[in-house]
């Protein structure tokens, strides 16, 4: 007869002893002490379905990583002894507290069954537990039992049989905080790249244990050569966690993470109807902020306010930066005698990089707002609030963070999607981040909304554009889930931390890193893209055209006339440039959308960097290249030459089509290869064309 060795673990007063009696009828019960200590040990053996069940009841303990005798005994037995299954017994009426031990047991990577004891008492108190949802989240079987009435006891024993015979490993869908997940991924990726493995532990589990300073894992890795390379990575990761949690006590960090996860599981799976008396401040705030009726309107209002502040307040430093870049360009240009080099450096490099830096204030203000919402604990609530809504579109609430980040810049948004464990969910999120209009698209929107709606309505129209893009992204996510990334949704529990006052250190860390990521593209991809666009827009040379206009200019004495002729020359030269030729060649593709070749050229220039769309339009409409979204002359020309239907169609296309070159490269890296970038190009271009066509035909 085969023997199944079972360990019972749980916190004090969860009814383990009574459950043992219910399972065995007290047959074969032995009481003694664990070796070398006075801690009581209960053992029993009984037969069930042609198997001998040998059970060991560990002492009740709140943790297996503490210093009390009970905790040491539980830890040593669970990590060093041989056994087949853990039955983790929990009190159904106090699940949130009991789940803290469950999270520690999950780290052992052992076969496990959760026994939610006192189910009868929970029922009397109006507590309903979604067992199936809890199973999906935690990744192990869950059984409602009552040691008192013996309800569910037989089902529990059956589950033990199934788990003992199963060869499947635990597949938990639990996520830690974003900061923790970011560092777990960094260590996990490094271990995978090195081809490292240890026992039956996954590299993710090794990473978690290292970050939580698990002594056992450090002992095992002490003599491993890889530890030399791991140490600086771990130190950097811990510094990030210290900043995020505002403490250097790793046990406190671990407790914060576990409490947030336990709270999240509880919110996802437990529906409590009982009156608990006086409510905590956190619960009182939650009843408003994550209320099913008020929660989403409050969130939308806060985001609307954040965008209004971003665009209004950000306009002030933008003017300063714009003037500084112009002065710097003039200074550099005055010291370069070679015309070709002067044009490359001033018009190509400085103008291109300056266009990125120009929107840095908007990015910083936006990230300060997002960081404030994150550090107070509100963002996690929004993710929880939107989880049910997102599920309808094949996403999870956790996707909300990278999607919101996409409103600032797609580069950090793509990187933020790393925290999604499910490959399908991560890819779907990556594919729709571009629908969240980044800061670089803002000047295009401002120019067109100002020209066709007026300054008084521009703010509201901008908000409508951003919300429309986000909603369209969700619709496309559903289509991707149904058509491409098929499969059943996997639930993910999100951390639910306590509310706290914003930490200046943490806000600085978040804003600085994200702003740095945004600026980096100014010195890399945008630099190259700007030079490329300049070359395409400048060559081939037009000596005859230059000579013709130079003669006309020499005949003029009026400064305005000279300026007009110079702008006409720039327009003619771009029309005959490689970029203009490409635009005219592809014009038939865009004609059904109401675009002329000038709009087509600006869109194609925007593939390299959305920042150059406005300046390209300025050149093509003979206004000059020193224009921005506030240029009245350019707005007037657009309104004169472009119909209202074409303008809205253009906005829709800009809202959807491929992000800039920098973001595209990051997307390819995060998605897993350039083939995904090809898919993204086809997906966004086709979608943009269809919706722009529909918009144009409706408004025509």
C-alpha positions, 0 to 999 in steps of 0.5 A: 500500500502506497504511503502519502506523507502530508504536512498540515501547516497553518496559523494558530487557532485555525482548527487544525487539530479538530480537522485532523480528528475529522479526517481520521476519526482520531485513529492512530493519533500520536502526540509527542515532541519534535526532536530536541525541542519542547514543541508538541508534534502530532502524528497520525496514520490512516487508510484512505482509498488504498493509500496510507495517509501519514500526517504531521501537524506542524505547530501553529505559526504566523510565519516560517521565517521567524525566530520563535521555536515554533517558527524554527521547527516549521521552517526546518521541517518544511525545507529539510524533510521529505513529504508529498503534500502540504495542507495549508489550513486557513480560517475562512472568517479571517482569510486576509491574515491567514493568507500571509502564511500561505504566501510564504508556503507558496515559495517552497514550490511544494505540492499544496492544498488550501483547506478553508476551515470554519466554512460553516461559521463564515456562512453564518457571518455572511462571508461568500468565498469564490473558491474557483477564483482563488484557485486560479489566482494562487495556483493550488486547489482550494477546498471549503471545509468545516471540521465541526460539521465535516463538510468538505472533508472527503473532498479535501482528502480526494484533492490530496490524492489528486495533488499527490499523484499530479506531476504539475508544478504550482503555477501562481498568478500572484504579482508583487508591486511594480518595483518588486516585479521590475527587480525580479525580472532583472535578476530572473533575466540574468539567471536565464541568460547565464543558463543557471538553474538550482534544484526544482526552483524556477529562476523567478523564485530564486530572484524573489528569495534573493530579494527577500534575503532568504538565508537558505538560498544565499547559503546555497549560492555562496560558493557558486561563481555566478554570485560574484556577478549577481551581487551588484545586481542584487544591491541595485535592486535592493536600493530600488526597493528601499526607495519604493518602500521608504525603509531598509528593513527587508522584513518590513518590505516583505511584510508590506508586499505580502499584506498588499497581495493578501488584501488583493486576493481578499478583495478579488475572492471574498464577498462579505455582507456582515457589519464589521462596526466602525470602518477603518479610514482606508476602507472609508476612502475605498468605499468612495474611490473604488465604488462601482458607480463613483470610482470610474467617474472620479478616476476620469475626472482626476485624469482630465485634471492632470491633463489640463495641468500638464498642458497649461502649466507645461506651456510656460517652460516650453517657451523658455526651452524653445527660445533657448534651443533657437538661440543655441542653434543660432550661436552654433550656426554662426560659428560654422562656415561650411553650409552643409555642416551648418545645416546638418548640425543646426537643422538636423541635429539641434532641431531634432533633439530640441523638439524632444527636449521641448516636451520634457516639461509636459512629460515631467508634469505628467509623471509627477501626477502619475507618481503622486497617484501611485505613491498614495496607493490610488493607482493600485485601486484603479487597477483593481477597479478597472480589472473587471472592465478590462477583462471584458476586453481580454486584459487585466487591471495590471495592464492599466499601469503601462497603458497610462504611462503610454500617455507620457511616452511609449518608451517607458510604457513598453518597458512597464509591460514587463510586470505582466506575467502572462505572455499573451496579456503582455503582448496584447498590452504592448500592441495597444500601448500606441493607442494611448497618445504619447506626449510627442503627438500633443503638438499635432493635436494642439495645432489642429484643434486650435485651427479647427475648433478654436482655443476655447474648445481645444482643451475639451477636444484634446481630452476627447481625443485621448479618451477616444484613443484609449477606448479604441485601444481596448476594443482592438485588445478584445479583437486581438484576444479573440482573433490572434491571442486566443485562450482563457484569461488568467486572473492576476491579483494586484497589490492593495497597499495602505494609503499613505502620504506621497514620498518625495524620494519615491516621486523623485526616483520615478520621475527622474528615471522616466524623464531620463528614459524619455531624454535618452531617445533624444541622444540616440534614435531621434538624433539619427532620425532627425538627420535621416529626415533632414537628408530626405527633405534636403536632397537631391540638391536643386541648383536651378531652383536656388538660382531662380529664387535667389534672383527673385529675392535680390530684386526685393527690398521688402523684408516680408516679400523676401521671407515669403520667397524664402519660404516658397523656396523651402516648400519647392525644395521639399516638394522635389526632395526624396521625402516629397517624392515618397509622399507623392508616390504614396499619395493615392494610398492616402487620397481616400482619407482626404489627405494631399501629398503634403499631409502624407509627407508629414505623416511619413516624417512622423514615423521617425519622430512625431515631433517633426510633423508640425515643422514639416507641415510648416515647410510644406505650407511655405510658413517656414520650419521655425513653427510650433503648434501655436503658429497662427500662420500655419493654423490659418494655412491649414484651415484654408487648404484642408477641409474639416473632414480631412483634418479630423481624419488626419487626427484619427490617423495620427492617434493610431498609426505606428509610434516613433522610431525610438518606441518602435525599437523598444517595442521590438525588444520587449515583444521578442523580435523584429517580426513583431514590429512588422506585425505592429506596423501592419496592425496600426497602419490598417487600423488607422486607415480604416478608421480615418476612412470611416471618419472622413466619409462620415464628416464629408 
